[in-house]
Structures are given as structure tokens and as C-alpha cells.
Amino acid sequence: MTQTASLPTKTTCPYCGVGCGVLAALEPDGSVSIKGDPEHPANFGRLCSKGSALAETVGLEERLLYPEIGGRRAGWDEVLDLVAQNFAAAVAEHGPDSVAFYVSGQLLTEDYYVANKLMKGFIGSANIDTNSRLCMASSVAGHRRAFGSDTVPGTYEDLELADLVVLTGSNLAWCHPVLYQRLAAAKEKRPEMKVVLVDPRRTMTADIADLHLAIAPDGDVALFAGLLRYLAEKEVLQEGYIEKHTTGFNQALAAAGQLTVDEVAASTGLQPAEIETFYQLFAEHERTVTVYSQGVNQSAAGTDKVNAILNCHLATGRIGRPGMGPFSVTGQPNAMGGREVGGLANMLAAHMDLENGLHRNLVQHFWRAPRMAEKPGLKAVDMFEAVADGRIKALWIMATNPADSLPDADAVEAALKTCPFVVVSDIASETDTLRHAHVKLPSTGWGEKDGTVTNSERRISRQRAFLPAPGEARPDWWQIVEVAKRMGFAQAFAYSSPVEVFREHAGLSAHENNGARDFDIGAYAGITAPEYAALPSFQWPAPAGDARVHPPAVIPEAAAKRRLSGTHSETWRSHGTGPGSREQSSLGRDDDGRETGMPRPELRRVEGNSIRFFAAGNFYTPDRRARFLPVAPRPRAVTDAAFPFTLNTGRVRDHWHTMTRTAKSPRLSGHMAEPYAELHPADAARFGIGEAELVRVESSHGAVLVRALVSPRQRQGSVFVPMHWTDQFSARGRVDALVPPITDPHSGQPASKNVAVRLTRFEAEYYGFAVSASRPVMDGLDYWALARCTDGWRLELAHGKPLETPENLLRRLLILAPHGVEIIAYHDARQGSHRMAAFDGDRLLGALYLSRAPVAASRGFAVEQLGEPHPDPRSRYRVIAGRAGADRPDPGAIVCSCFGVGANQIAAAARGGCTSVAAIGETLQAGTNCGSCRAEIRGILEANLVVAAE
């Protein structure tokens, strides 16, 4: 009987905070197909390279499938009993603060909610923090200082409506690719739109930038404080907004001092003319959106940077209206959901404040909690310091890998080794954190779990299961609930499905709210299971009676008056909520009924399907006014004679966090298959570091050994190393081992973008490249980096001295049997070149290429040979040569992951007459799916057009 494909399941991508809608279908052969959801308002059908490859990451290879205690398989009852007993015993003997949860933006909101409830309301400690502390904590702190709440005012639509978009500390093209494509498409339609990129590196995002400001590390406060001074001097302020809706402007302006353009230039490393151009653009364009991300947040001055940006938007009244406002884009799929339920150690659920006694009492009453936390808990970095010094006796880590992602990562790993009781919930069977767990709990992964996530524009979407839970994997919320029951809290944790958790979460958001708090989804407090199953994405707030949830034909007059009364009034439509509907006039009127030009007092504006905050004030401070923060540049000199370079860490285009998911996809490893250090050519020349050689990057805390990528896009004196590589995929690539545990004093967020390091060229005796049908063994090598390919593995390697004969190295890497394997080889001892391949009949088991310089073999060709038969000597000698014949040109390094198009193919197409990115797309398909590679295509195209012209 022939099986038919299942209907697609509407779900949400598990990667960045854009929150793209996905259509996932289970095919008759058991495979999964993935498409973008054209109806989802975050992406309208677009997906990036990672989202497009989701089907390649749902396999069960290297999955944790069964609970374990001390390395042995155990049943759920046994492990849950053990976890509950150990946490309860620690609390009884040492107090509630002796235990901790470290959770993740990879959790669903329902998981996050029950974890926060158990720790803060029933164990009685606030020692629950999240890896979102490493991502967006400075943004949270800045919002709370200025707005009185952690409110993101704007929407994605604003980027398309703006006349000026400022991208600061955000490599949008690689880190939020679909949002970048929305911006690029808007700019293509309206070429007069201006884009400014503020980043030490000329990232691929610069492809659409009219102005790139290669700012010195941590120069942002000076840049935006100087902008505030400039706006005041040029009389571009919105004085009516400042007077009516804010406090503290004069103090903020005084703190900026007499920051002339020349003084800003001295603090930022920029040219005065560049700064003047940026300031003029900001002054001249009312519809301005400032997008910021990790380059702002991950700093010892991150919160001040955020407030320096907010100050400029408040001073010009550019907030809460279409096409204008500050916009924090989150790094993880549910960083926002975690913030909504109080996943941070200094917050309460439903955006309430832990330090506020009224809020604590409200939550305690709602939860009927016996033991409410009364003070902030330990933030991420402090939490692991407490693990190291013995204050934390029991630690539960959920869906994250702190042994790689936290600063001073070697110290974090050492702390885990000494902690008396470590529980880890994960989907992966091997991580650098999991290896230190006393108890391992198998969790369901994307495609198997069911719940909600919130994206960067406050849009709540469903993640839905379309695959069965494998083995004995269970949802994270279920694990937490079962432990809570065993600790004696069964009545408060009597959930049997995620809809029950979501219903309570929505109810708490509305409890005694009445417009006093920004986060309110009370419209869903009575949601039924069928309604939850069919829940479309929606943007909060959605208070009880929200017309978008249950739209009446006409809102009754009495209800409309109630909604528009008091200080928390709203703009409500009287007919529907579709894109074609119009909002009522939002202009305020004076005593004579004349329009004033200022928005009337509204909590939020509804435009199309988008909701914005603060167009007319009504912030969440006690007096409902926004706070200007007096911030001034306070440079933190980190480099010195011993460590003269500045390290910046971040993401690459096709990998995610510590690669437990993306490393499963061969095509996602095709673009960047190993860790690297991006260096300016002058810096590389200074240390004698050649292209593709190895470089040791060292701080006072640790060192990595990575490939050198020499690029004029890098700022001189700086080095960039990506964050993704771990001990599972590289010998010495854990870059967070270099980052000191220095944090922002307000947010507790680590400073991962400004680390003092030194560079040393690695003297390699030989370099190597290998392909293998089975996972190779790399013991004893100074350098290796491992990645999946379609029919096996690819390996980069190097060593500082001879280990053994080349053939013995081949046998050891590939674990070859002593007999029955045919090895053919080419050796040039004088040149130090060795090429070998091992065959079992017609099948290639693996090949190894060694050289005194970085190996020049075609990686793409060698990888393909693992899946092809080799019956004749000619095909085998081609394997040894490491390249195809003239009839099969080398595609070169992969540029377009979606279609496997290489740099050489793009260059050839350019020389053959393709003169635009669109023409390359028509010829090769490259850049026509997710579009993340278009900037790289343009670079290759322009370089080859210049060569052709010469």
C-alpha cells in the first residue's frame, strides 16, 4: 500500500529570534520536507539557509534517547526520584539558594514557565537564569531603566517603512537573514532609503549599507551620546514629546558633555566626516529605526549603550510610530518568551519585578506559592562561580551548553566537575556539558515538542509536533512537573498538557493588570485545547476582549469607552483587523477640538496587523513618563603590550550556537567547516601569518588554535573568532575559554566583544585534509576540525612535528583493518607531499592529503568521492590527485548552501557574461532561495568583473 505525504504542519523555526513560520511535512518515505510558511507575518514564506536545512537535522544520530544515572541507563521513575531527592535534600540542609536552574532560549514558553514557577515560588530561590543572559540582558535592563518595562516598542514592518535604518552591533545578513532580506527588498523598492552599519568589521550586512562606520570596540556610547548633543544643537528635538512624556532630558544632555564631532571621533576611531554624515542622516530622517543586537548588548557598558540609543529616539519622539523606533533583535527563538515568564534571575513572571513587593505578593497569591523568592538570584556568570566555590550543591541545566558558551569556559567546565549533583536535560548524547552530568535526561527536540515561542517583535507563535518522540525522550515541561510533584508540590503542578500551562501563563499576565503592565495576553486565559492546537500567531498585548482574538462586527459603544478610558487607553478598530482596515484618528485635540499634531494619549497604536508602544507616552514607570538616562563614554582599555589585539566573537552564517543541531547537516558545514580567526592583512603580515595557515589566539584565560582568514573587511588591530566550535568538532576551538568573566554592572551580561588577546603563528610540520566514510579518530593531533559530509566526514588537520609515517596516520585516522584494504599512494618526500586513499573493493573508505603548506586539494571533489564507485585505476588516481579532470571543474568553496554552488562556479559565470546577482541566480540558482549568500556573490562578481575589465 502506497503511503501519501502528510498535510504540512504549521510550526516555527527553532533558530534565531526572527521567528519564521515553517511548513513541515512527513513524506511517504519517512523523510521530512521543509518550506517557509507564506502566511506567517514574520517571514511570508522566506527561510534562511539554516531554516531551509531543518529536515537534515531531525535524524536520531547522536541523540540522547534514554535517561541515565552515572552513565548507566535508568528508568524515568528512578531518575526523577533521584533528582527530586537531591534537590530537596540540598534545600533542607543548605537552604533554597544552594540549588539552581540554568535554562535556555531553546526552551518553549511552557517549559520556561513551570521551571520559573518551581524555582521562585516553591523552592523559594531566584537562582534560575538563562543563556539569554548572554544575549539580551543589557537590552532588558536598558528597557526597564527607560520605559519601566521590558518592552520592545516596534515591529518588523518598521524596518520596511523607515527612511533610515541604523544597524549597530548587528550582522543582520548572517544572524537574522530573513529580516535582512525584508530590509534589502524594501531598499530595492525604495532606493532613497538609507542604511547605516555600525560595526568594527565590514560584515556581509554592509552589502546594502550606504555608510559603514568601522567603530572601535565599545565606542557606541560615545557615538550616540554625541548624537544626542548634535540633535540638541541642530534643534531637531521633539520638545513637546520630551516635556509631556519624559523626565531627565537635561541630565542626559549634561552627561553627554561637550561631545563635539572631533571628540566623538577620538573615542570611536572614526573619521569626523563619517560621524558628521551619520548625524546629518539621523537628523534629517524622522522615520528612523535603530536596530541593535549583540554588538551592543555583549559589553561591560551594554546597558549604557542601549540607553544612549533610547535617549536619541525619546528626544526626537521617534518611537511607537510606523517606521521609527529603537529595535532590539533577539538571538534565540524564545529569548522573548523566557523574558515574559521571568526566566531571568532578577525578574518575575509576566514582566513583573522581583524587587517589587506588590508584584511578589500578586504572583505568590496567583500561584498559591508557599515560599516566594524575595531577592534576585544569581545571574549566569555569578551562578557558575557559585558552583565553583561550593555554594551551589545541585544544578539542573536545560537545553544549553555552558561549558562552551559561557565566558571563562574552562573555569565553568572545572566547576561542573566539582559540583556534587549535576542534571542535564538535552537532545544530544555528546556535549562538553553533558559529559559532566550525574543524571542525563533525554528531551524532545524541534519537530517533536509542542508549545509556543515569542519572536523579537512580540509575536507569539506555535511550535507543533509532527514527529513522534524518539526512544524515551520527554518534553522539558513534563520533566520539571514530575520533579515538582515528587518534591511535594503536586497540586500546583497538576498539568497534563502544554495548553494548561499556557492558559495559566495567560491568566497570570492579566491578573490584577488592568493596563498597569505591558505584557497582557489575558484574551487567551480561557483557551481550550482545540483553540490552542489551531492557535495562529499573534502579537501581544492581547488583553481580555481583544478584538483581534474574537472580532465582533462592531465593538459595543460601552466597551469601546471602557477601552479608551483612563491612562491606559488604546486605539481600537471598530471593524475587523485585516491589512485593509484603518485605525481611528490618532491625533490629539486641544480644548477647542483642533488637532494638535501630537498623538492622543494611547498605550499602543495598531497599524495594519502591527501593534506599537509609546507613540504618545504612557510608559510603565510610576509617573508614566520615560526616563532619559545620563550616560557618558567610559572607555575600558583592555589591550596592553602583552595582549595588543581585540578579540570579537560571534556567529557564522550557517551554524547555530554550539552546533548540536546544525553540525548534522552536511550542507550547513559546506560554507564554514572549521573555526577561524579573521585578521586584517597588515596584522597577518606583521606576524608572518599566511592565508589558511594556523594561528594561536591567546588571552589571559585561555587559547584557541584556528585557521587564519586574512580579510580587509576586518578592522586593523582586531580579530574575529566564531563562537560555535566545541570539543566535539575541533581540537582547540572553544573561543569562550578566552573571554574573561567581566559583565555589565546593570545587566550581568558578559563582555564578549572586547577581549584582549595576542596572536602567534603556529609552526606546522604538516597540514592535512581527509575524507572518511566513518567518523575518524583524531587522537594526538595538535589541530583538527571535523564536519559531516554527505556520505561521511571531512577533516582538516595539522601537527607541529612528525608523529608517524603517513600510511600509519591514514590507518589510524580511518581505523583500517590490517588486511583486506587496498591503499594506493603518492609520496614526494622532498616536497613533503603525501596523498593516499584506502579502498574496500570499489568503495572508497577514505583519503588523506598531507603537505607542508595548507593542502590545495579540492574539498568538494574529495567529499563527492565517498559516495561514488571506483572500479578502475583511473578513477582511483583522480582521488589521489584530489581534483577532477577538465570535464568536471572544481566548484570551489561553497557560497550558496541552499544549492551547493561554489565560488569558482560563480566566478566562471561572471567571466561568462553574468553581470548581476540576479543573472547569477538565473544561471546557477545561487542566491535565489534564502538570499543569505547574495552579499558574497556580489563580492565575487565585482572582483571578477574588475579582472575582466583589466
N, C-alpha and C positions, 0 to 999 in steps of 0.2 A: 504494500500500500504506500503510495507516494505521499509524503508529508508536504504540507503547504507552509509557507512562511507565516509567522505570527504577525498580527497587526502591530505597527510600531507603538512602543511605549514612550509617552512624553516624559522626559526626565530632564535633569540639569547636569551640566558638565562639572566634574569634581576638581577642576584646576583653579584658575585664578578667580579674583573677585568680580570679573565681568558678569559671571552667572549665566552663561549661554544656555538656551534651550536646546535639547538634543532629542532626536527621534531614534530610538534603539529598537532593532527588530531581531528576533531569533530566527535564523534561516533553517530550512529543512535539513541541511547537513550538520546542524548544531553550531554553526558559526554565527557571529553577531555582525549585523550591518549598522552603520552609524551615519546619520545625516543631521545637519542643523535643522532646528525647528523654525520654519519660516514664519510662524505665528508668534514666536516668543519676542517680546519687545526689547530684550537686551541685545539680541543678535540678528533677528529677522532672517534666520537660515544660515548665517555665516558661522564657520568654525575655524579655529586656528589649527596648526599642524598637530598639536597635542590632542585637541578635541577630535580631530579627524582620525587619529590613530587609536582612539579608545578601544576599539574592538580587538586590537593587538595586545591589550594589557589585561584582559579579563581571564586569561588562562590560569590554570592551577599550579603551574610551575612555581616552586619556591613559596608556596602558600603554607601558612600555619593552619592546620586543619583540625587539630585536637588539643585539648588542654594538657598542660604539662606541669609537673612539680619536680624540680631538681633534675630536669632532663628526661624524666620518665613520663609516659602517657598516663593520664588520670581521667576520672570521670568528672562531670560538671559538679555534681554534689560535693565531691571531695574537695575540689579546688575552691569552690565558693565558700564552703565551710571554713577552709584554711584562711582565705582572705579575710573573711568576717572576724574570725577568731584573733588573727594577728592585729588587725586594726583596732578591734575592741580592747584587746589586752594593752596595746600601746597607749590608748586613750585613758584606760583605767589606771595605768601605772605612771604615766608621764604627762597626762593632760592632753586636751584636744589638739594643741599646737605641735604635738610630736608626730602627727601624720600629715600627709599632703597628697593632693592630686595634681598631676601636671598633664593638661589636656591639650586640645588641638583644634584649629580651624578646619580640620578634615572631618571632625565630628558633625553630625546633624544637630539641629537646634534641640530636638527632643533628647538626644544624648546629653548635650550640654546642660539642659535644664535640670535633669534628675541628678547629675553629678554636682551641680551647684547647690541644689536643694539639700542633698545628703550632707555635703561638707559644711555649708554655712548654717543650715537650720537644724541639723540633727546631731552631727558630730560636734558642732559648735565652734568651728575654726574657719577662718577665711583663707586657709592655706590651700587654695585652688587657684592656679594660674595656668596660662595657656601660651602656646607658641605664637599666638597673635601678639603677645607682649613684644616679640622680636620684630613685629611687622607694623602695627598701627597704634601702639600705646601712646606715642607722642601726639598723634592726631587726636586721640580720645582726650588726653589731658588738655590740649590746646582748645578743643571744642568746649570742654567743661569750663575752662577758665574764661572764655569769651562769651559763650552762649548760655552757660549754666546747665548745659546738657550735651550729651554726645550726639549731636545732630548734624548729619550731612545735609546741607540745605538744598542742593540742586539735583539734577538728573542728567543722564547721558545725553538727552536731547539738547541740553545747553551747549554741549561741545559743537553740535551741528548748527546751532543758531548764533553762536558767538561771532563777532568780527575780529576778535583777538583771543587766541588760546596760548597761555603760557604754560609750558610743561617744565616743571622744576623737580629735579631729583626723580625723574620718571622716564625710563626707557620703554615708552608705551608700545613701540613696534615689536619688541620681544617679550615684554612682561604682561601686556594686556592687548594682544594683537587684534582682536575683533574690535575693541574700542578704537584702536589706532586706525583700523580700516574705515570705521564710520567717520572719523575725523578726516582721513585722507579723501574719502568720497565727497564729503562736504566741501573741502577746499577745492577739489577739482570742479565742482559745480559753481563755486563762488571763488574764483581766483583772487579776488580782493581780500579775502580772509587772510589774516596774518597769524603765523605760528612762530613762537619764540621757544627755543630749547635752552634750558639752563642745566648744564651737566659738564663735569670735568672731561668726560670723553665725548668724542663726536660719534655717538651711537647711531644705529640704523634709523632711529627716530628722526635724526637730522635730515633725512631724505625729504621731508615735507616742511622743514623749518626755513623761514625767511631770515632768521637770525639765530646763530648758535653762540651762546655765552659759555666759554670753557672756564667756568668759575673754579677758583681754588677750593679745596675741601673746606667745608663748614663756613663758606663765605655768604651763605644765604641770608643770615640775619642782617648783615651789613647791606646787602643788596636791597632788601625790602624795607629796612628802616630808612635807608637813603631814599627809596621811592616815596615813602610817606612824607618825608621832608620836601621832596621835589613837588609832590602833589599839592602840598600846602603853599609852597612858594608860587606855583603856577595857578593857584586859585581854582583847582579842579575838584575841590571838596564838595560834598553834598551836605551843606551846613544844616539844612532842615532835618535830614535824617540823623545827623550827629546829635543835634540838640534834642530831638524828640525821642530817640530810641537808644541812645548810648550814654555811657559815662566814661570819664578818664582820658578823653582825647588829648587834652593839654599836657597831661603827664606823659602820654605815649610820645607826643611830639617832642617834648623836652628831653626824653630819654634818647631819642634819635640824635640829639645834639645838632651840631652844625655839620652834618654829613654832606659835604659837597660831593660833586661827582668825582673829583680828584681823590678825595678821602675814601670814597667807596671803591675806587679803582685800586687804591693801595691795600685795602682789606680783602679784595676779591681776586686780585691778579688779572683783572680785565682792563681793557683799554678804555679811557674816558669816552671816546667816541661811541664805543659799543654800548656803554651804560646810558649815555645820552639818548641814543637811538631807542633803546628799550623803554626808558622812562617816557619819551615822547609818544611811543606807541600806546603805552598804558594810559597816558593822559588823554589821548585823542579818541580812544575807542571805549565808549560806555559799555558796550556789550563785550565784556571781558570775562573769561573763565580762567582761573589758575588751577591747574591740575598738579597735584603733588603726591609723591609716594615715598619709597624707602630712602631715596637720597636726601629727603628732608627729615624723615622720622628717625632713621637709624643714626643718631648723633647724640653726643653729650649735650648738645644745645637744641635737640629736636623740637621740644615743646616751644621754645622761644622762636624757632624758625616758623612753626605753624602759626603762632600768634602774630609774628611780623607780617605774614601773608594775610591773615584775617584782618589785621588793622587796616591794610590798604583797601580791602573790599568794604569794610564798615565805613571808612572815611569817605568813600565815594558812593555809598548807598548801592553798590553793585552786588546785591545778594538777594536771592529769592525771586528774581525776575528772569524771564526767558533769556537765555544766552549770557548769563552773568552769575558769578559767584565763585567762592573757593570750593574746590572739589578734591576730596581725599579719595584715592582709588586704593582699594584693599588688595592684599596679596593672595589671600586664600578664599576658597569658595564659601566659607561660612565664618569668616572673621567677624562680620557684622552680626550674624546670629549669635555668636558667642558673646558679643558685647551686649546684645539685647537681654540675655538671660543672666548676666553678671558673671561671665566666665573669668573675668579678671579679678585678681585678689583684692582690689580696692573698690569693687563695685558690687551692687546688689542686682537682683533680677529686675527686669522691666525698666531698665535705665534709672533705677533708684540708687541713692547714695548710701554707702555703708556707714559713713560718718554721721549721717542724719538720723537722729534718734526716732523721729516720727516715721521715717521710711523703714527703719528696722522693725518698729512695732507693727507697722502695716503688713510687712511681709511675714513676720512671725505669726500674726493673727491669721492671715490668709492660709499659711501652711500648717497652722496649729503646731508650730515647731517648739520642741521642748528646750532647746539650748542654742540660742541665736548668737552667731559671731558678733562681737561688739567692736572689733578693731580690724583694720586692714590686715590681710595675711601677707605672706612672703611672696614678693614678685619673683619672676623666673630665675634671674641670676642669684638673688639672695636665697631662694629656695634650695638651690643646689649647693650653695655654700653651707647652708644649714644641714644638708645631707652629709657634707664632708666633715663637719665638726661634731656630728652626732646628735644634733637637736632633733632631726627627723629620723624616726625609728622605722616608719613604714611609709612607702611611697608607691603610688599607683600612677603609671604613665600610660596614657591612652592616645593611640593614633599619631605618635610623633617620635622623633629620633634625636633626643637632646645630646647624645654622645657625639653627634656630628654638627648639630645646628646651633647649639648654644656657644657663646664666647668662652674662651679658655677651655676648649673641648676636651683636652687631655685631663684637666682637673675634674671636669664633670664625669668623665669615664672612671677616674680614680675614686670619686665619691660613690659612684654606683657600686663599685667593687666592695666597698666597706659598709654599705647600708645593710642593716640587719634583715630587712624584708622589702624586696622589690617585686612589684607586679607590673607586667607589661601586657596591654591589650593591643594586638596588631593583626594585620593580614599577612605580613611577610614572615617567613620562617627563619630568615637570617638578616639581622641588622646589627649595627655596632652597639645599640642599646639593648636589644633583646638578649644578647649573649650574656648579660649580667642579671637577667631576671631569675628570681627563685620560682615564680609562677608565671606561666605564659598562657594567655587567654586568646583563643582564636576568634577574631571579629569578622563580621560580614564586611564586604567591600562594596565599592561602587557597582551598581547593577544588581546587587543582592539586598541592599538595605533600603529602608523606606522612611521618609521623613521630609523635613524642609530645610532650606538654606536661604540666606539673605545676601543679596549682592551689594555692590558699592552704592547703588542708587536707592537703597532701602526697599528693594523688590524681593518679596518672599516667593520662592518657587519650590516645587516639589521635586525631590529625588524619589524615583519609584523603582521598585524591584522588577526586573524582567528575567532574572536568572535565579535558580534555586540556591539556597545557602549550601556551600560545599562542606563535606565532612560534618564536623560538629560545630562549625562556626556559628556564632550567635551575635545579634545586634549589641552594640555598646550599651544602649539604654537598658536592655534586658539584664546584662551583666551587673550593672550598677544597682538596679532594682532588686535583684536577687541577693546581692550582698547586703543592701539596706534591710531587707526582710530578716536576714539572718542576724543582723545587729539589733533587732528588736523593734524595727520601725515599719512593720508590715502594713499597718493601717494607712499610713501616709504614702506608701509606695505600692498601692494595690493596682498598678497599671498592667493591662494585658495587651495593649497595642499602642503604637505611637500617637494615634489620634487622641487618646485620652490624655497624653502628656501635652500635646499641642493645645487641646481645649483648656487645660488648666493654665498653661502659659498665657493664652489669650485672655483668660479670666483675670489673672493677676495683673496683666497690663492695664485693664480697665478698672480694677478695684480701687475705689476712692480716688479716681483720677480726675474726671470732670474737666479735662483740659489743662490740668496742672503739670502734666508730664508729656513729653513729646511722643514717647512710644506708647501707642494705644492701638491694639488690634481687637478690641472688645467685640467687634462685629462677628468674630469667629468663636466667641466664648461658648456658644452652644452648637458648634459644628458637629454634624453626625458623621459616622463612618463613610457612608456613600458620598457625602459632600466633600469630605477630606480626600477620598480616593480621586474625585474629579476636580479638586481644587485648582483653578487657574492661578497663574502668578498674579500678585497684586503688590502695590506699593503702599507701605504704611506712611502715615497713620490711617487706620480704618476703624474708627470708633463705632460703638453700637449705633445702629441706624444709618450707617454709611450708605448713601445712595448707590455707590459702586458695587456694593455687595448684594443688596436687594433693591434694585432701582424701581421706585414707583413711577407711575405715569406722571404724576405731579406731586411734589412734596407738599403735604398739608401746610397751610399758612402758619398754624400754631407751631408746628415742628420747625418750620423754617425760621421763625422768630426765635425759638429757643436756641437754634444752632448759631444764630447770628447775634446772640446777646452776650453781654459781659465782655471781659478782657480776652477771652479765648475764642472769639468769633471766627468763623470760617467763610470762605466763598463756596457756596454750594450751587450746583446746577439744578434747574427745575425740570429739565428733560434729559434723561439719559446721560451717558458718559462716553459716547463714541468719539472718534477723532474729529468728526464734523461738528460736534456740539460746541456751543460758545458759552464762556463764563459770563456772569453778570458783570456790569461795570465795576472795576476795582479802584476807580479814582475817588478819593475822599472829597468831601464838600465842606465849604466854610459855613458860617452861620447864616449866610444869605442863600445857601443852596448852590453856590458856584463851585465847579470842580477846581480843586487846589493843585492838581498835578502830582500830588503825593498819594500813594496807595492808602486806602482807608485801613483802619486797624484790623488786620486779619492775621490769624495764626499761620495760614498757609494759602497758597494760590494753587488752583487747579487749571492747567492749560492742556488741552487735549487729554491724554491719559497720564499726564505727569503732575506730581504734587511737589511744590516747593515751599520752603520755610523762610520766614523772616523778611519778606518783601516790605512789610510795614511793622517791623519790630516784633513785640510780644515774645521776647526771649524768655528763658526759663530761670533767670536769676530772680532773687526776691523782689526787686523793683521792676522786673520785666524789661530791663534795659541790658543791652550788650555791654561788655566790658572791653575797653581798649587796654591792652597790656603794655606797660612801659618796658620794652626790650631794647637792648643795645648790643652791638657786636662785642663779644668777649672771646677773641681768638684763643684757641687751645693749641699751643705749639707741641706737636707730638714727635716731629723728626729731630734728630741730632746727628752729630758726626758719626756715631756708631750705627744708627739706623736712619739713613738720609732719605729714604723713599716713603711715599704714602701709598698704602695698600687700600684698595677699594674692592669690596666683594659684591657679588650679585648673581643674577641668573643668566643663563643662555636661552636661546630661542626655543629649543625643542625638549629640554629636560625640566623636571619639576622636583623641587626640594631635594631629598636625598635619594631619588631615582628608584624607590621601591616599586613604582608603577612604570615610569617611562623607560626604564632600562630593559623592560620586557619587549619593547618594540624595536626591531632592527632599524626601521627607517628613521626613528627619532634619534638613534645613535649615529646615523649616517652624516649628520651635519657637524656635530662636535662629538668625537668619540673618546676624547681624553681631556683631562684638566690642563689648563694652560695659564700662562702669565702674559698678558698683553702689555707690551713695552713700546715706548717711543723709540724710533730708530736711533736717535742720538744717545739714549741711555743704553741701548743694546750695544752700540759701537763702543761706548765708554768701557764696558766690561767684556768686550770681545765675544758677545753672545750672537751667534748666527741664527738665521731663520730656521726654526724647527729643532734647534738644539735644546738641551735641558738647562733649566735654571733653578737654583735653590733660592726660595724666598723665605726669609727668616725674621721673626720678631723676637722680643724678649721672652715670649711664652712658648713658641714652637716653630716648626719649619715644615715646608712642603717642597716637593720636587716635582716640577711640572714642565710642560713643553713651552718653549718661547714662541709667542706670536708677536712679531715685530710689525707695528702699525702706526702710521702717522695720525690715526684717529685718537690715539692716547695722548693725554697731557704729559709733557715732559716732567720728570720727577715723580710720576705716579705709576702705579702698576695695578692692573685689574686681574683678579683670580676668581673664577666662578665658585659657587657655594656647593655644588651638587655632589662632588665625588667623595666616596667613603671608602673604608677598608674593604668593602665588598667588590669595588670596581677599580681600585687603584692602590698602589703600594704606599704612597705618601701624598695623598691629595686632599686631606681633611683641612680645608683652609681655616675653619673656625678655631682650630688649635692655635692659630697665630693671633687671634683677636683677644685683647685684654678684657677683663670683666668690668669695663668702665661704662656707666649708664647715665642717662639723663636724670637729674635730681628730681624732676617732677613726674616723669612717666615711668622711670625704671627701664626704659628701652636701651639696649646696648648700642654702642657706637661702632658699627661695623663698616663704616665708610671712610674712616680716617685713622689708620693704624700705621705706626712707624715700623718699617722693615728695611732689610738690606738684601742685596742681590749678589749671588755668586754663580758663576758659570760652572756647570757640572762637567768634569773631565771624564768623558765616557771612553772606555776601551772599545766598546762596540755598541751600535744601535741595532734594533731588530724589529721586524714585523712578522706576525704569524697568523695563520688561519687554522682552525681546528674544528673537526666535526663534533668533538666533545669538549667539555669545559677543561681548559689546560690547567696545569699545576705550575705556579709561579714562584715557589719557594726559593729564597736565596737571591733573588734579583734585586738590584738597587732601585730599579724603576720598572713598573709595569702599569698598564691601563687596559682594562678588559671591557669589551662591549659585545652584545649579541649581533649576529648577522643572520641572514635568512635561514641558512642550513647549519649553523653552528656558532662559532665565536671568532672574533678578531682580537688581536693582542698587539699592543705596542710595548716594547721593552728596551732596556738599556742596562749596562753594568759598567762599573768603574775599573774592573780588572778581569782577566780571563778566569772563567770558572771551570771549564771542561772543554772537551772537543766539541765542535759544532754538532756532530752527529749525536753525541751523548745528550747535548742540550735539547735537540729535537726530540729524542726518545723520552726524555724526562718531561718536557712540556706536554707532549701528546699522550703520555702514559702508554707507549707502544710495547707490545709483546716482543719478547726476544726473537721469536721465529714467526714466519708466515707473513711478514710485512716486507714489501719491496720499497727500498729507499733509493731514489736517484738524486744525484747531487752535482753541483758545480762549485769548485773551490778556486779562488785566486788568492793565495796566501800573501803575495806581495802587496796586493791592493787591500787585503783584509776583507774580501767579499766572499760570502758563502750563501748558496741557495740550495735548499733541499726540499724534497717532497716525499711523503710516505703514502703508499697505495696498498689497498687490500682488494686485489683483483682490479676491477675497473673503477673502484671507488677511491676518491681522494680522502685520506684520513686527516691530512694537514700538510702545511708547508711553512717553512721558516726561511726568512731572508735576513742576513746579517751584514753589517757594513760598519766601517769606522766613522762614517758620516750618517746623518739621518737617511733612512732607507728610501730609495726612489721608486720602489715597485708601485704598480697601480693597485691601490687598495680595492677599488671597485671590481676590477678583473679578478683578483685573487679570491675575493669573497664569493664571486659567482661560481668559481670552480668547485666549491664544496658540493654544489647541487647538480653538477654535470658528470656524465660518464667519461672515462678516459681510457678507451680501449686500445689506442695506438700511441707509439712513441712521440709522434708529432704533437699531440695534444698535451702529453706529459712534459715535453720540453718547453712548451709555452707556459706551463705552470712554473717551471724553473726560471724562465725568463722574467716572469712577473708582469707580463703585459700581453695583450692580444696582438694579432697580426694587423696588417694595414687595413684588412677588411672589417676590423672591429675597433674603431678608435676609442681611446681611453676617455670615458665621460668626465674624469676629473673629480675633485672633491664635491660632494653633494651640496647643492644650494637649495633646490626645491625638494623638501622632504616628501611632499604630497605625491609627486610624480617621479621622484628619483632622478631628477635632472642635475647634471654636474656642471661645474664651472667651465670645463673645456667645451662642452656642448653649447653653452650659451655664448662663449667667445666665438666659436665657429659660426654660429648663426648670425652673430653681429658682423663678422667678416663677410658673411654670405649675403648681406643686404638688409638684415633686420636693424632698424634704426630707432626702435622704441621698445619700451617694456611690453606694450600691447602686442607688437609684432612678434616679440619673443614668445609671448603667451600663445599666439595663434600658431606658431611654428612648433613649439615644444611642449605646450601646455603649462610650462613653468610660470608660477605666479597667478594662475587662474582659479585656484581653489581658495586657500585661506589668505593668500596675499602677503604672508609674513616675510617672504623672501624677496619682495619687489625691490626693496632698497638695495639688496646685494646684487640683484640682476641689473639694476640701473648702474651700479658701480662698475661691474664687469663690462657692460655695454659701452659706457662712456670711455673706459680705458681702451677698449678695442677700436672704437671709432676714432680716438686720437691717434692710435698707432696706424690705422688705415689712412688717415689724413696725411700723416708724415710720409 
